[in-house]
C-alpha cells in the first residue's frame, strides 16, 4: 500500500487486541486517536513508552484523545506484557494493544520498513482526528523512544488551530502566543476574534495570547 499522507482518511480495520476484537472506527467513535506501533512485546524502550502513555491517560482524556498501540505479537503475550508494564512502570495500562500477528494494521499503515527491518514494525505514530482524518505522522527508529510531550503539544496545536484562525510558531506550547494566519485581514473579524488586541508590528506575523477555547 502507498504511504498514508496528511489529510488521508485513516483506514478502518478489525483486529484482535488485549481488550478483545476491535473495529477501529467503532472503537474510536467521535474521539481523536493516537495510533502507535511497537517492534515487539517486552522490549525495554516499548515498555517505557506504554508506561508513559498510561501515566498520561488524564492528559489524553481531557483532549478527547484515545491512545491505541499495535504490535505483531499475539494477545496472550500482550496481556503478559501489560502485567510487566504495570509492575515495572508503576502504572495501569488502560488502553488496548492490537495483536497484529497477521500484519493487517502494519500493512494498512505502512509500519514495516524493509530497509530497517523486514519483520518488525518501526515506531510509527498517527494522530487521527474525530473524522478519521490523518493529521500528523511521526516515524522513529526502533532504538529511539518517542517524545510524548511532543505528541501532546502537536494535538494541542491541531485542536487550537482547527477552532481559531491561527497557527503556532516554533517551540509553541499551550498558553504561548500564536500567529494569526495571513489571510485574516478584515478589521472587524480581527476585533471580534481577538478582543484583547494583537501585535501588528510585523506584517503577517501578528502574535496574540492564545484565544479562549
C-alpha positions, 0 to 999 in steps of 0.5 A: 500500500502507498504511504498514508499522507496528511489529510488521508482518511485513516483506514478502518480495520478489525483486529484482535487486541488485549481488550478483545476484537476491535473495529477501529472506527467503532472503537474510536467513535467521535474521539481523536486517536493516537495510533502507535506501533511497537517492534515487539512485546517486552522490549525495554524502550516499548515498555517505557513508552506504554508506561508513559502513555498510561501515566498520561491517560488524564492528559489524553482524556481531557483532549478527547484523545484515545491512545491505541498501540499495535504490535505483531505479537499475539494477545496472550503475550500482550496481556503478559506484557501489560502485567510487566508494564504495570509492575515495572512502570508503576502504572495501569495500562488502560488502553488496548494493544492490537495483536497484529500477528497477521500484519493487517494494521502494519500493512494498512499503515505502512509500519514495516520498513524493509530497509530497517527491518523486514519483520518488525514494525518501526515506531510509527505514530498517527494522530487521527482526528474525530473524522478519521482524518490523518493529521500528523505522522511521526516515524522513529527508529526502533532504538529511539523512544518517542517524545510524548510531550511532543505528541501532546503539544502537536494535538494541542496545536491541531485542536487550537488551530482547527477552532481559531484562525491561527497557527503556532510558531516554533517551540509553541506550547499551550498558553504561548502566543500564536500567529494569526494566519495571513489571510485574516485581514478584515478589521472587524473579524480581527476585533471580534476574534481577538478582543484583547488586541494583537501585535501588528508590528510585523506584517503577517506575523501578528502574535496574540495570547492564545484565544479562549477555547 
